[in-house]
Amino acid sequence: LSPGAKMGCFTFIKVMMILFNLAIFLSGGTLLGVGIWVKVDGQSFMDIFGALSSSVLQVVNVSYVLIVIGAILLVIGFLGCYGAQKESKCLLMMFFSVVLIIFIAEIAVAVVALVYTSLAESLLSAVVTPVLKEQYGQDATFTTIWNTTMTKVHCCGLNNYTDFNDSVWYEKHGTYPPQCCDSVEPCTAALAGQRNVTGCFDQILEEIRTNAGVAGGVAAGIAALEIAAMAVSMYLYCRLDEK
């Protein structure tokens, strides 16, 4: 290509890089704002978006998930957009490094989830179960989220009704949540053991397996975007040496 054509190609890719990362930056800011809103006024969020409570994210605190993802997108968007605009090799390399780290982490999580399902379940149980014992029946928003999830998904706790042993809820009421006994009250230990309602982790895992094609397509699309972003940032980084 002639020098003019190369410069035109460089300019076009630079502009696309700026616009793409500007969109990422704005998306990150939106998610961060929603995450803070959920943390501050979770009940209003549930009143408006109650249907979302059956999603996989409900086994953890949605506000923290949104805040973390929003913050990461803000950093990525800033590095990519400002780095391309200022033609800063340092920022472009930082952008490449952050996206690469996220890409590797996603692959690691996918491998653990697919190959070591039992390990993933153990890790999730170790994190979620103590929170469930402490917050269910204590935090109104957390309790509402779990009640909606258990009712819609027809599940009980993360693993089963024993997740509520020695919990704040059990100490207050002396029974298990009604969902653990197919909504029959009072839900005693004997009845919960007899009904043996499946834990939410198994139900959600089955739902993921049922929609594996859609989940795989989304994951492949995200991976392709990340690879493209790394390739573009490296192209701009290398072309700056020629300018």
Buried (B, 14 or more C-beta within 10 A) or exposed (E): EEEEEEBEEBEEBBEEBBEBBBEBBBBBBBBBEBBBBBBEEBEEBBEEEEEBBBEBBBBBBBBEBBBEBBBBBBBBBBBBBBBBBEBBBEBBBBBBEBBBEBBEEBEEEEEEBEEEEEEBBEEBBEEBBEBBBEBBBEBEBBBBBBBBBBBBBEBBBBBBBBBBEEBBBBEEBEBBBBBBBEBEEEBBBEBBBEBEBBBBBBBBBEBEEEEEEEBEEEEEEEBEEBEEBBEBBBBBBEBEEEE
